[in-house]
């Protein structure tokens, strides 16, 4: 069962909500919001705390991949790669 945590605002009518109103809603209600145009999501807005959390999660995932790569046999030291690429 999928739960959609995003609030969607449709901008298919002639007078779409003003961007400032949407940003105020994201900031004051601390909720992510998507806007659609012609049935397609074209922008997502999230509170900064959520964006920072996404970046933190990405950093942890990247760190795990880096550590995993370091443990692989036959990995090439970065200094050797730079030398071979002329960097």
C-alpha positions as CSV (number, residue, x, y, z in Angstrom):
1,X,0.0,0.0,0.0
2,X,1.5,3.3,-1.1
3,X,0.9,6.5,0.9
4,X,1.4,9.8,-0.9
5,X,2.7,12.3,1.6
6,X,2.8,15.1,-0.9
7,X,0.0,17.6,-1.3
8,X,-0.7,18.3,-4.9
9,X,-1.9,21.6,-6.3
10,X,-3.3,21.7,-9.8
11,X,-2.4,24.6,-12.0
12,X,-4.5,23.5,-15.0
13,X,-7.1,26.2,-14.5
14,X,-6.8,29.7,-16.0
15,X,-5.7,31.4,-12.8
16,X,-3.1,29.2,-11.0
17,X,-2.1,29.8,-7.4
18,X,0.6,32.4,-7.0
19,X,4.1,31.0,-6.3
20,X,4.4,33.1,-3.1
21,X,1.2,31.5,-1.8
22,X,2.6,28.0,-2.4
23,X,5.9,28.8,-0.8
24,X,4.1,30.3,2.2
25,X,2.1,27.1,2.5
26,X,5.2,24.9,2.4
27,X,7.0,27.1,5.0
28,X,4.1,27.6,7.4
29,X,2.6,24.1,7.3
30,X,6.0,22.4,6.9
31,X,4.6,20.1,4.3
32,X,6.0,19.0,0.9
33,X,4.0,20.2,-2.0
34,X,3.9,19.3,-5.7
35,X,2.3,21.3,-8.5
36,X,1.0,19.8,-11.7
37,X,0.4,21.2,-15.1
38,X,-1.6,19.4,-17.7
39,X,-1.7,16.3,-15.5
40,X,2.1,16.1,-15.0
41,X,4.0,17.0,-11.8
42,X,6.4,19.8,-12.8
43,X,7.8,21.0,-9.5
44,X,8.1,19.9,-6.0
45,X,8.7,22.2,-3.0
46,X,9.8,20.9,0.4
47,X,10.6,22.5,3.7
48,X,14.4,23.1,4.1
49,X,14.5,20.6,7.0
50,X,13.4,17.9,4.6
51,X,15.9,18.9,1.9
52,X,18.7,18.8,4.5
53,X,17.5,15.4,5.6
54,X,17.5,14.2,2.0
55,X,21.1,15.4,1.6
56,X,22.1,13.7,4.9
57,X,20.6,10.4,3.7
58,X,22.4,10.7,0.4
59,X,25.7,11.4,2.2
60,X,25.3,8.2,4.3
61,X,24.5,6.2,1.2
62,X,27.5,7.6,-0.6
63,X,29.7,6.8,2.4
64,X,28.5,3.2,2.5
65,X,29.2,2.8,-1.3
66,X,32.7,4.3,-0.8
67,X,33.5,2.0,2.1
68,X,32.2,-1.0,0.1
69,X,34.4,0.0,-2.9
70,X,37.4,0.3,-0.6
71,X,36.9,-3.2,0.6
72,X,36.8,-4.7,-2.9
73,X,39.8,-6.7,-4.0
74,X,41.7,-5.3,-6.9
75,X,40.7,-1.7,-6.3
76,X,43.0,0.9,-7.8
77,X,44.4,3.6,-5.5
78,X,43.2,7.1,-6.4
79,X,46.8,8.4,-6.9
80,X,47.3,5.8,-9.5
81,X,44.1,6.6,-11.3
82,X,45.0,10.3,-11.3
83,X,48.4,9.5,-12.7
84,X,47.0,7.3,-15.5
85,X,44.5,10.0,-16.4
86,X,47.1,12.8,-16.3
87,X,45.4,14.7,-13.6
